[in-house]
Structures are given as structure tokens and as C-alpha cells.
Amino acid sequence: MGPHCHCWISPPTNADLAAALNLSESHFYLLCQRMLGVTPQQHTMKRRLLHARRLLLESRLSLAELALETGFADASSFSRAFKRHFNETPGSVRRTPRYRP
């Protein structure tokens, strides 16, 4: 893993997070839904995909490397999740010219 690693390969489980906060798993799950509007898994996926988008724009990692770096099994599963979330492919994001001051 490179300097971008944020340990997405095995993120903490709901049980781990709940225990760290001294909550039951069900109470942790409900609090996440109430406070964030999404399940813990949805929140984690959103964070992973936002990180991946940033890496697409700021690094030269291949899609396969980027997928592994952000905890996806392969480039294909990463690309599907990315398209589902952002409604555009990782390749199109990388190819689109961006304004950079």
C-alpha cells in the first residue's frame, strides 16, 4: 500500500465501533441512521468512494491499484460501485479536465 492507505481493506465492524463507544450494536446502528441518515455500511462506502474520487484526480494509480487501495476486491467491483454512487465511471472522472489554480 502506498502513502494514501486509509486501511479500507478491513474497516472496523459495527461490533467494533459499537464497543468503542460503549453501545450495543443495535443502538449504534440506530444512532448512525438517526444522526447520519444512512446505515454505518452506507456511510463507510460513501467515505471510501469519496476517497477514491480524490485519488482518481490526485494520483496516477491505475484503477486496479486504486480499487485495492480503497478496499475493493478488483477494478470491476470498484467501477460498478463508483458508477452507482456518482453516476459516472472512474475513467470519465479521470479524463475530464478539471480547473486547477
Contacts in CASP RR format, 6 or more apart in sequence:
PFRMAT RR
TARGET T0000
AUTHOR 0000-0000-0000
METHOD contacts of the structure
MODEL  1
MGPHCHCWISPPTNADLAAALNLSESHFYLLCQRMLGVTPQQHTMKRRLL
HARRLLLESRLSLAELALETGFADASSFSRAFKRHFNETPGSVRRTPRYR
P
1 68 0 8 1.000
1 69 0 8 1.000
2 69 0 8 1.000
4 55 0 8 1.000
4 59 0 8 1.000
4 61 0 8 1.000
4 69 0 8 1.000
5 69 0 8 1.000
6 51 0 8 1.000
6 70 0 8 1.000
8 48 0 8 1.000
8 51 0 8 1.000
8 69 0 8 1.000
8 70 0 8 1.000
8 71 0 8 1.000
9 68 0 8 1.000
9 71 0 8 1.000
11 44 0 8 1.000
12 20 0 8 1.000
14 25 0 8 1.000
14 28 0 8 1.000
14 29 0 8 1.000
14 40 0 8 1.000
15 25 0 8 1.000
17 28 0 8 1.000
17 40 0 8 1.000
18 24 0 8 1.000
18 25 0 8 1.000
18 27 0 8 1.000
18 28 0 8 1.000
18 29 0 8 1.000
21 28 0 8 1.000
23 31 0 8 1.000
28 40 0 8 1.000
29 39 0 8 1.000
29 40 0 8 1.000
32 38 0 8 1.000
32 39 0 8 1.000
32 40 0 8 1.000
32 43 0 8 1.000
33 39 0 8 1.000
36 43 0 8 1.000
38 46 0 8 1.000
45 81 0 8 1.000
45 85 0 8 1.000
46 85 0 8 1.000
48 70 0 8 1.000
48 71 0 8 1.000
48 72 0 8 1.000
49 70 0 8 1.000
49 81 0 8 1.000
49 82 0 8 1.000
49 85 0 8 1.000
49 86 0 8 1.000
51 70 0 8 1.000
52 66 0 8 1.000
52 67 0 8 1.000
52 69 0 8 1.000
52 70 0 8 1.000
52 78 0 8 1.000
52 82 0 8 1.000
52 90 0 8 1.000
53 82 0 8 1.000
53 86 0 8 1.000
53 93 0 8 1.000
55 61 0 8 1.000
55 66 0 8 1.000
55 69 0 8 1.000
55 70 0 8 1.000
56 66 0 8 1.000
56 90 0 8 1.000
56 91 0 8 1.000
56 93 0 8 1.000
56 94 0 8 1.000
57 93 0 8 1.000
57 94 0 8 1.000
57 98 0 8 1.000
59 66 0 8 1.000
61 69 0 8 1.000
62 75 0 8 1.000
63 75 0 8 1.000
63 78 0 8 1.000
63 79 0 8 1.000
63 90 0 8 1.000
63 91 0 8 1.000
64 74 0 8 1.000
64 75 0 8 1.000
66 75 0 8 1.000
66 78 0 8 1.000
66 90 0 8 1.000
67 73 0 8 1.000
67 74 0 8 1.000
67 75 0 8 1.000
67 77 0 8 1.000
67 78 0 8 1.000
67 79 0 8 1.000
68 74 0 8 1.000
70 78 0 8 1.000
72 78 0 8 1.000
72 81 0 8 1.000
78 90 0 8 1.000
79 89 0 8 1.000
79 90 0 8 1.000
82 88 0 8 1.000
82 89 0 8 1.000
82 90 0 8 1.000
82 93 0 8 1.000
83 89 0 8 1.000
83 90 0 8 1.000
86 93 0 8 1.000
END
